[in-house]
Every structure is written in structure tokens, then in C-alpha cells.
């Protein structure tokens, strides 16, 4: 009759392999992180000897397949990721940051939350734009200067209103911008105070080579169709022409009482035209453009005196900064 050893009908865990220990079939040991089962009783035969041992499980390679990350993850808030060669530790970021990926073949990084309006810069004179730290995108609104209105001419004639500057609006990615950007702000066309004299055009505003708002065109001294055209714009995601100056009538004491206002810009209306009555004083001459880039009002001339036209308003470069 066969004898059955009831103590050997299951695996027998023997711990780490020891060369001086006698092992019997179904004894299980560990060696080098792997486990082995004895298939032939022996003493002193290492687990690498396939006559006596069969491998049950294999140890992983530390830091490669996740079997041992104890030396990689060291601090609360750490994140484990794999770079080109193995597992790596990314320490906790600062409060409010988020985990950002740059796509395949790139490691994750902590980044500041984006999309929010952080600051504004407004240039009313030419200068230099310097990007603040952490700014990734900017929205630029560039408006050229307005033109002045035209002077009047004899026999109750009024000039035309000056045209307004054009406006370019552009969203620009400046995350990789390492240098400053030159900002040019256009100067409004000067008023005129002479009989039968055209006004002066406004000059252009620009943000580097990105976008430009051209100045408005001067108002003419002619009493019909003498208004100045609005300036154009280039380079923006949206390019808006300035408003044309108003057209004045004239030719007699009666119809000469209507004078022209300057053109309306992106920012608002232009200056009103000179008043045909009331004398040549500051309240009755053509008015300066009332908003950035708007046109000046027309001048006027009756039989004895001239009322000056209004100057065009200077342009502007307005910048919103976003993270």
C-alpha cells in the first residue's frame, strides 16, 4: 500500500534559499526576488539548477516596471512618471498650479493656470512693450490717429470733417517672446486756421510688425464732398476702418450754418464742427476729436473771419495680458 505524506500535499514555504538546507519536492524558496519550487530533493543545489528547481515567479527590474518605487517617491505630493529611460519623481508644484503635458516624447511639468486676464498696458505715446513674467497671450488693440477738419472758404463755406484712424485687433501668443516690442502711437492731424486750407492727416499706430492702424485722412476745405476718409488697418485678426468725417454744406449765409463733425473711431465720436455764429472763440471753433483716434471738426469762414478746424485725436495702443 502506498504511503501519502499529508504534510506535502501543498507547497511548503521555506523562505530564502540556503545552500546547507535539505529541500524536498514542493518546497518553495525565494532567491534574488524570484520564487522557486523544488522538483527533486537535494541539498546544496542552487535555484539556478533546473534539475532541482522550477521558477514560479520572476522579479521585476527596479525603477522600470513599477516593482520598487520607494527610492523614487520620497515626499508627500510627489508624482511618478516615466521618462525616456525609467521611472522618475516629479515633486509637488506650488499652490494653484496644474499638471501640464507637452505631448508625446515630453515630460509632464507643473504650470500656472491659464486663460485669465492678469494686467493691462495702455500706450498713449510711443514706447516699448515688455512682457511681464508668466504672460502667455496678449490681445492688442491698435488705433491710428484722427485727421483734422478742413478750413472754410469764402462766402460762408465750411470744410469737411477729418477721418478717424483705423483699428486692428489681434490675439498674439507671446509665450516664446524673448525680446521687447516697439510701440508706435500716431499723432493727430493739426488744426488749420486759414482760408481755403485742407486739414492734416493723422499718422499710423503700430505694435511692432504685428499689426497697424493707419491714420485718418484730412478734411478738405471744399464745401461739397470735402470730408476725410477713415483710416484702414492691417495685420489684425479683425481690421476695422475708421469712420469718415462729415460733409459740410455752404455757399450762402443760410446753408453755411451746417458744419461737419470729425469721424468716429473704434473708441468713440469725433469733434464737432465750428459754429457759424458767435464769433471766433474757443467755444465756436472746430473741436478736437473727443476719443482716441477720432477726427477733428471742420472749420468755417464767413465774409470776415475764419473759425479754425479741430485737430484729430492721437491714436492709442491698448494691451490686455493673459496667463
C-alpha positions as CSV (number, residue, x, y, z in Angstrom):
1,X,0.0,0.0,0.0
2,X,1.3,3.4,-0.9
3,X,2.0,5.9,1.8
4,X,0.9,9.5,1.5
5,X,2.7,12.3,3.3
6,X,-0.2,14.6,4.3
7,X,2.2,17.4,5.1
8,X,3.4,17.6,1.5
9,X,0.2,17.9,-0.5
10,X,0.6,21.7,-0.7
11,X,3.5,24.0,-1.3
12,X,5.8,24.4,1.7
13,X,7.2,27.9,2.1
14,X,10.8,27.7,3.3
15,X,11.8,31.3,3.0
16,X,15.1,32.4,1.4
17,X,17.2,29.7,-0.2
18,X,20.1,28.4,1.9
19,X,22.8,26.2,0.5
20,X,23.1,23.9,3.5
21,X,19.4,23.1,3.8
22,X,17.9,19.9,2.6
23,X,14.9,20.6,0.3
24,X,12.2,18.2,-0.8
25,X,9.6,18.2,-3.6
26,X,7.1,21.1,-3.3
27,X,9.3,23.2,-1.0
28,X,9.2,26.8,-2.2
29,X,12.0,29.3,-1.6
30,X,12.9,32.9,-2.7
31,X,16.1,33.9,-4.3
32,X,17.0,37.3,-5.9
33,X,13.4,38.5,-5.7
34,X,12.1,35.5,-7.6
35,X,10.4,32.3,-6.2
36,X,11.2,28.7,-7.0
37,X,9.6,25.3,-6.3
38,X,11.7,22.2,-5.6
39,X,11.0,19.4,-8.1
40,X,13.8,16.9,-7.0
41,X,15.0,16.6,-3.4
42,X,18.6,17.7,-2.9
43,X,20.9,19.7,-0.7
44,X,23.3,22.4,-2.0
45,X,21.9,22.7,-5.5
46,X,21.2,26.4,-6.2
47,X,17.9,27.6,-7.6
48,X,19.5,28.2,-11.0
49,X,19.9,24.4,-11.4
50,X,16.8,23.4,-13.5
51,X,17.2,19.7,-12.5
52,X,16.1,20.5,-8.9
53,X,14.2,23.8,-9.1
54,X,11.5,25.3,-11.3
55,X,10.8,29.1,-11.3
56,X,7.4,30.1,-10.1
57,X,7.6,33.9,-10.4
58,X,10.2,36.4,-11.7
59,X,11.4,39.6,-10.0
60,X,11.0,42.8,-11.9
61,X,13.7,45.4,-12.6
62,X,13.6,48.2,-10.0
63,X,12.6,51.6,-11.4
64,X,11.4,50.2,-14.7
65,X,8.2,48.3,-14.3
66,X,7.0,49.7,-11.0
67,X,8.1,46.9,-8.7
68,X,10.2,49.2,-6.5
69,X,9.4,52.9,-6.4
70,X,10.5,53.5,-2.8
71,X,13.6,55.4,-3.8
72,X,11.8,57.4,-6.4
73,X,8.7,58.7,-4.5
74,X,10.1,60.4,-1.3
75,X,7.7,63.3,-0.4
76,X,4.0,63.8,0.1
77,X,2.6,65.3,-3.2
78,X,5.2,63.5,-5.4
79,X,4.0,62.2,-8.8
80,X,5.6,59.2,-10.5
81,X,6.1,59.4,-14.3
82,X,8.3,57.6,-16.8
83,X,10.8,59.5,-18.9
84,X,12.9,58.1,-21.8
85,X,14.7,55.6,-19.6
86,X,12.7,54.8,-16.4
87,X,10.6,56.0,-13.6
88,X,11.2,59.5,-12.3
89,X,9.9,61.7,-9.5
90,X,8.1,65.0,-10.1
91,X,8.0,67.0,-6.9
92,X,4.8,68.8,-5.9
93,X,4.2,72.2,-7.6
94,X,3.2,75.4,-5.9
95,X,-0.4,76.2,-4.8
96,X,-2.7,76.8,-7.7
97,X,-0.6,75.2,-10.4
98,X,-1.8,72.3,-12.6
99,X,-0.1,69.3,-14.2
100,X,0.7,70.1,-17.9
101,X,1.7,67.7,-20.6
102,X,3.5,68.8,-23.8
103,X,2.5,65.7,-25.6
104,X,4.4,62.5,-26.5
105,X,8.2,62.4,-26.0
106,X,8.0,65.1,-23.4
107,X,7.9,65.0,-19.6
108,X,5.0,66.4,-17.5
109,X,5.5,69.7,-15.7
110,X,3.7,72.0,-13.3
111,X,2.3,75.1,-14.9
112,X,0.3,78.2,-13.8
113,X,-3.4,78.2,-14.6
114,X,-4.0,80.0,-17.9
115,X,-6.7,82.0,-19.6
116,X,-7.3,84.7,-17.0
117,X,-6.8,88.4,-17.6
118,X,-3.9,89.4,-15.5
119,X,-2.9,93.0,-16.4
120,X,-3.4,95.8,-18.9
121,X,-0.9,98.3,-20.5
122,X,-2.1,101.4,-22.4
123,X,0.3,103.4,-24.6
124,X,-0.9,106.9,-25.4
125,X,2.7,107.8,-26.6
126,X,5.2,105.8,-28.5
127,X,7.4,103.5,-26.3
128,X,8.5,99.9,-25.8
129,X,6.4,96.9,-24.7
130,X,8.0,94.5,-22.3
131,X,6.1,91.3,-21.5
132,X,5.6,90.6,-17.8
133,X,6.7,87.3,-16.3
134,X,4.2,84.4,-16.8
135,X,2.2,86.1,-19.6
136,X,1.5,83.7,-22.5
137,X,-1.0,85.6,-24.6
138,X,-1.9,89.3,-25.3
139,X,-4.8,91.0,-27.0
140,X,-3.6,94.1,-28.8
141,X,-5.9,96.9,-30.0
142,X,-4.1,99.4,-32.2
143,X,-5.8,102.6,-33.4
144,X,-4.3,105.2,-35.7
145,X,-4.6,108.9,-35.1
146,X,-7.5,111.0,-36.4
147,X,-7.2,113.8,-39.0
148,X,-8.1,117.4,-38.6
149,X,-11.0,119.0,-40.3
150,X,-10.6,121.2,-43.3
151,X,-10.7,125.0,-43.2
152,X,-13.6,127.0,-44.5
153,X,-13.6,129.2,-47.6
154,X,-15.1,132.5,-48.6
155,X,-18.9,133.0,-48.8
156,X,-20.0,131.1,-45.8
157,X,-18.3,127.8,-46.6
158,X,-17.3,125.1,-44.1
159,X,-14.7,122.4,-44.6
160,X,-15.1,118.7,-44.2
161,X,-14.6,116.7,-41.0
162,X,-11.4,114.8,-40.5
163,X,-11.4,111.0,-40.9
164,X,-10.9,108.7,-37.9
165,X,-7.9,106.3,-37.6
166,X,-8.4,102.6,-38.4
167,X,-8.2,99.9,-35.7
168,X,-6.5,96.5,-35.7
169,X,-7.3,93.9,-33.1
170,X,-5.0,90.9,-32.7
171,X,-4.6,88.0,-30.3
172,X,-0.9,87.2,-30.1
173,X,0.9,84.2,-28.5
174,X,3.9,85.7,-26.6
175,X,4.9,82.6,-24.6
176,X,8.2,82.4,-26.5
177,X,8.7,86.2,-26.8
178,X,12.2,86.9,-25.6
179,X,12.6,90.5,-26.7
180,X,10.7,93.7,-26.4
181,X,8.3,95.1,-29.0
182,X,8.4,98.7,-30.3
183,X,5.1,100.6,-29.9
184,X,4.2,103.5,-32.1
185,X,1.3,105.8,-31.3
186,X,0.1,108.0,-34.1
187,X,-0.2,111.8,-33.7
188,X,-3.4,113.6,-34.6
189,X,-3.5,115.9,-37.6
190,X,-3.0,119.6,-36.6
191,X,-5.9,122.0,-36.9
192,X,-5.8,124.7,-39.6
193,X,-6.8,128.3,-39.2
194,X,-6.5,129.7,-42.8
195,X,-9.0,130.3,-45.5
196,X,-9.3,127.6,-48.2
197,X,-6.8,125.2,-46.4
198,X,-7.1,121.5,-46.2
199,X,-6.7,119.8,-42.8
200,X,-3.9,117.4,-41.9
201,X,-4.0,113.6,-41.9
202,X,-3.3,111.6,-38.7
203,X,-0.3,109.2,-38.5
204,X,-0.3,105.5,-38.0
205,X,-0.1,103.5,-34.8
206,X,1.5,100.0,-34.7
207,X,2.6,97.2,-32.4
208,X,5.9,96.1,-33.8
209,X,5.4,94.3,-37.1
210,X,2.3,92.5,-35.8
211,X,-0.5,95.0,-36.7
212,X,-1.1,98.6,-37.7
213,X,-3.9,101.1,-37.5
214,X,-3.5,103.8,-40.2
215,X,-4.3,107.4,-39.6
216,X,-7.5,109.1,-40.8
217,X,-7.4,111.3,-44.0
218,X,-7.6,115.1,-43.7
219,X,-10.9,117.0,-44.3
220,X,-10.8,119.2,-47.4
221,X,-11.6,122.9,-47.5
222,X,-14.1,122.2,-50.3
223,X,-17.7,122.8,-49.4
224,X,-19.0,119.7,-51.1
225,X,-17.7,116.1,-50.6
226,X,-14.8,117.5,-48.7
227,X,-14.8,115.0,-45.9
228,X,-11.8,112.9,-44.9
229,X,-11.9,109.1,-45.3
230,X,-11.4,106.9,-42.3
231,X,-8.0,105.1,-42.0
232,X,-7.6,101.4,-42.8
233,X,-6.0,98.7,-40.6
234,X,-3.8,95.7,-41.3
235,X,-2.4,92.7,-39.6
236,X,-5.1,92.1,-37.1
237,X,-7.5,89.2,-36.6
238,X,-10.1,91.9,-37.0
239,X,-9.3,95.1,-39.0
240,X,-11.8,98.0,-38.7
241,X,-11.7,101.1,-40.8
242,X,-12.2,104.5,-39.0
243,X,-15.3,106.5,-39.7
244,X,-15.4,109.1,-42.4
245,X,-15.6,112.8,-41.5
246,X,-18.8,114.6,-42.0
247,X,-19.6,116.6,-45.2
248,X,-20.4,120.3,-44.8
249,X,-22.7,122.4,-46.9
250,X,-22.0,126.1,-47.7
251,X,-22.3,128.8,-50.2
252,X,-24.6,131.3,-48.5
253,X,-25.4,132.7,-45.1
254,X,-28.2,130.3,-44.7
255,X,-26.9,126.9,-45.7
256,X,-23.5,127.7,-44.5
257,X,-24.7,127.3,-40.9
258,X,-24.3,123.5,-41.1
259,X,-20.7,122.3,-40.4
260,X,-19.2,118.8,-40.2
261,X,-18.0,116.7,-37.3
262,X,-15.0,114.5,-37.3
263,X,-15.2,110.8,-38.0
264,X,-15.9,108.2,-35.2
265,X,-13.2,105.8,-34.2
266,X,-13.4,102.4,-32.5
267,X,-13.3,104.3,-29.2
268,X,-16.0,106.9,-29.9
269,X,-17.1,110.1,-31.7
270,X,-15.1,112.9,-33.3
271,X,-15.1,116.6,-32.5
272,X,-18.0,118.8,-33.7
273,X,-17.6,121.4,-36.5
274,X,-17.1,125.1,-36.0
275,X,-20.2,127.2,-35.2
276,X,-21.0,129.7,-38.0
277,X,-22.3,132.2,-35.4
278,X,-21.0,133.6,-32.2
279,X,-17.5,134.8,-33.2
280,X,-14.1,133.2,-33.4
281,X,-13.5,131.9,-29.9
282,X,-12.7,128.6,-28.3
283,X,-16.3,127.6,-27.9
284,X,-17.1,128.2,-31.6
285,X,-14.1,126.8,-33.5
286,X,-13.9,123.2,-34.7
287,X,-13.4,120.8,-31.8
288,X,-10.6,118.3,-31.3
289,X,-11.5,114.7,-31.7
290,X,-13.1,113.6,-28.4
291,X,-12.0,109.9,-28.4
292,X,-8.7,108.1,-29.2
293,X,-8.2,108.2,-33.0
294,X,-11.3,110.3,-33.8
295,X,-11.4,113.1,-36.4
296,X,-11.4,116.8,-35.7
297,X,-14.4,119.0,-36.6
298,X,-14.5,121.2,-39.7
299,X,-13.5,124.9,-39.8
300,X,-15.7,127.7,-41.1
301,X,-15.3,131.0,-42.9
302,X,-17.9,133.8,-43.2
303,X,-17.4,137.1,-45.0
304,X,-14.9,138.5,-42.4
305,X,-13.4,135.8,-40.1
306,X,-12.2,132.3,-40.1
307,X,-13.0,129.7,-37.4
308,X,-10.3,127.1,-37.0
309,X,-10.9,123.4,-37.6
310,X,-10.4,120.9,-34.8
311,X,-7.3,118.7,-34.6
312,X,-7.5,115.0,-34.9
313,X,-7.1,112.9,-31.7
314,X,-4.0,110.9,-31.1
315,X,-4.1,107.1,-31.5
316,X,-3.7,104.5,-28.8
317,X,-2.2,101.0,-28.3
318,X,-4.1,99.0,-25.7
319,X,-2.8,95.7,-24.5
320,X,-4.6,93.0,-22.4
321,X,-2.3,90.4,-20.8
322,X,-3.3,86.8,-20.1
323,X,-1.6,83.9,-18.4
